[in-house]
């Protein structure tokens, strides 16, 4: 075997050994991640719409972020928790038919939603340097709803009122989330990544909320048991 080929073989063996060593360390890794995100939310309200249905949906843009703390139980499995928060642009329902002091009124309805969520979950990891990931999470959250405002233009002037049962409130949600992404380990401590996430929130006494988001991540890793 000539010298250049031997050098290539040696380099490949060293690279494989380093890769295997890094992968074995995943089992003992703890990591904290920051993920700024952009989102689209589908916000449902129990109001009559133009087609005569009893629910209207508005799609709105939002921004937010997540912070996660994970620990590696296996080279391919992390478990941990996440805290997430997001705010959305004003949702518009036009036309909307609602009750105002008991009387049916039609107009342009607006409302704003903000949320916080606390989730626990597991992440499957499929690599070493470049790491495709799948994360599943379950949790609870709070959804802050501003007072809805109805602009009624049926008269000579515009009347702005809050419909019945649509005052400002805090709703409690049960949450399920799915995120897929890819991470790149810059070195033993730092990593960056991209992800796409879908979250479904079932409100206790409020309509459901669906959110689709895209995020970037920065993570720091340490080894508490080594």
C-alpha positions, 0 to 999 in steps of 0.5 A: 500500500503506497504512502498517500493511501495509508495516510488516508486510511489513518485519517479515516480511522482517527475521524471514525474514532473521534466520531464514536467517542463524541457519540458515546458522550451524548448519553451524559450530556446536559444542554440548554438551548435558546430558540427565537422563532417566527410563527403562524397561529390559527385562532378560533373563536366561537362566533357566527361567520359569513357562511352561518357556522358557529366558529370562525378561524383567523390566521395571524403572524407571531414571534416568540422564543423557547428555552429548553433544558435536556439530558441524554439518557442514551446516545440517541435519546434526550429528555427534558423540559421547555418553556415557550412564549409567543405573541400574535398580531391582532386577529380579525373576524369580518363579518362576525355575528355576536351578542351584545347585551343580549342582542345579535349584532354583526360587525368587524371583530378583533382580538389579540392572543399571547401565550406561555407554555411549559412542556416536557418531552423527549428528543430522538437524535440521529447523528453526531456532527450533523444531528437530525432530531425529532422532538415530542412534547406534552404540557400545559399553558396559559393563553391571555386573550384581550377583550374582543372589540366589535366595530358596528358600522350598521349605523350612521357612526361606528360603535365599538363594544365588547361582545357578551362573554368576550372580555379579557381573560386567561385560558388554560391549555393542554398542549401537544407539540412535534418538532423536527430539525437539524443541529450542528455541533460546532465543538464539544460545548456549542451547537446551532440548529434549525427547526420546524414545529407544530403545536396543538393547544386544547383550551379548557373552555376555550376554542383550540389553537394551532401554531406552526413555527420555524426557529433557529437554535443556539445550545450549550452542552456540559457533562454533569456526571463526568 
